[in-house]
Amino acid sequence: MRPASPASCRPAGFKEVRVKHLDSHSVRAPLASRALLVKIKRDLENQIRGLLKNVGLVIGRAKFNVSTIRAEELIADRPDRCGRAVCC
C-alpha cells in the first residue's frame, strides 16, 4: 500500500503562503503603529473640537499640531463657560 500524498493530508481550503522575512516585519510594524497613533490623535482632536463647538468655541483650521494650543487658549479666555475638568 502506498502512503498518502501530502496534498491529500491537508485540510480543504489550505494554501501554502510564502512567509515574509523578519526584516520586512520590523519595518512595517512601526509604520502600522504610527498610522494607528495618528488616527487616534486625529479622532481625539475632532472630539475636543466638537465639544468646544457645543459651548460656542471654535478652534478653526488647525495646521501643524496647533489645535491643542488653540483649544487651551480658547478655554483659558473663557473659564466661566467651561467645566473645571476640561480646563485642567
C-alpha positions as CSV (number, residue, x, y, z in Angstrom):
1,M,0.0,0.0,0.0
2,R,1.2,3.4,-0.9
3,P,1.5,6.3,1.7
4,A,-0.9,9.2,1.3
5,S,0.4,12.2,-0.5
6,P,0.9,15.5,1.4
7,A,-1.7,17.2,-0.7
8,S,-4.4,14.7,0.5
9,C,-3.5,15.2,4.1
10,R,-4.1,19.0,4.1
11,P,-7.4,20.4,5.2
12,A,-9.7,21.7,2.5
13,G,-9.0,25.3,1.6
14,F,-5.5,25.4,3.0
15,K,-3.0,27.1,0.8
16,E,0.7,27.4,1.4
17,V,1.9,31.0,1.5
18,R,5.4,32.5,1.5
19,V,6.4,33.9,4.8
20,K,7.9,37.4,4.6
21,H,11.3,38.0,6.0
22,L,11.6,39.3,9.6
23,D,13.2,42.5,8.3
24,S,10.1,43.4,6.5
25,H,8.0,42.9,9.6
26,S,10.4,45.1,11.6
27,V,9.9,47.9,9.1
28,R,6.1,47.5,8.8
29,A,5.3,47.2,12.5
30,P,6.4,50.7,13.5
31,L,4.8,52.2,10.4
32,A,1.5,50.5,11.2
33,S,1.8,51.6,14.9
34,R,2.4,55.2,13.8
35,A,-0.5,55.2,11.5
36,L,-2.8,54.0,14.3
37,L,-1.4,56.6,16.7
38,V,-2.0,59.4,14.1
39,K,-5.6,58.2,13.6
40,I,-6.2,58.1,17.4
41,K,-4.8,61.6,17.8
42,R,-6.9,63.0,15.0
43,D,-10.1,61.3,16.4
44,L,-9.4,62.9,19.9
45,E,-8.8,66.3,18.4
46,N,-12.0,66.1,16.5
47,Q,-13.9,65.1,19.6
48,I,-12.4,68.0,21.5
49,R,-13.3,70.3,18.6
50,G,-16.9,69.1,18.7
51,L,-17.2,69.5,22.5
52,L,-15.9,73.1,22.3
53,K,-18.2,73.9,19.4
54,N,-21.2,72.9,21.6
55,V,-20.3,75.7,24.0
56,G,-19.6,78.2,21.3
57,L,-15.8,78.0,21.0
58,V,-14.5,77.3,17.5
59,I,-10.9,76.3,17.0
60,G,-10.8,76.9,13.3
61,R,-8.4,75.3,10.9
62,A,-5.5,73.8,12.8
63,K,-2.3,73.0,11.0
64,F,1.0,71.7,12.3
65,N,-0.3,70.4,15.7
66,V,-1.6,73.8,16.9
67,S,-5.1,72.6,17.7
68,T,-4.1,71.7,21.3
69,I,-2.6,75.1,21.8
70,R,-5.6,76.8,20.3
71,A,-8.0,74.8,22.4
72,E,-6.1,75.8,25.6
73,E,-6.2,79.4,24.6
74,L,-9.9,79.4,24.0
75,I,-10.6,77.7,27.3
76,A,-8.3,80.0,29.2
77,D,-10.0,83.0,27.8
78,R,-13.5,81.9,28.9
79,P,-13.2,79.7,32.1
80,D,-16.7,80.6,33.1
81,R,-18.2,78.7,30.1
82,C,-16.1,75.5,30.6
83,G,-16.1,73.0,33.4
84,R,-13.1,72.7,35.6
85,A,-12.3,69.2,34.4
86,V,-11.9,70.4,30.9
87,C,-9.6,73.2,31.7
88,C,-7.1,71.2,33.8
